[in-house]
């Protein structure tokens, strides 16, 4: 099986393609485990709890009003929006409503691009995110 480059990912935030501004991304798709070990059990037992979903985008600064990464992410701290990530053209798509946990603008004073840093998004609303 060949390796697939992450550079082919398509990332949209509220309908705006931000792929060219995302340096790296990480999808958290897990389950919150619950320990259910009984007194007579010979080892620890765990059971599946609720799903845990999150997205982390390491993003470059883009200030275009309304559609730049700064405006989109800042707005999502008050009003959740849809994020969609397609890691590869023929693969599954993560899609759901997320809120931005905070932005961290910064950069090297003497060189390098301005960045929004490692921005984390948490699910928001009653609808469950999908990854299919």
Order of alpha helices (4+ residues) and beta strands (2+ residues): beta-beta-beta-beta-alpha-beta-beta-beta-beta
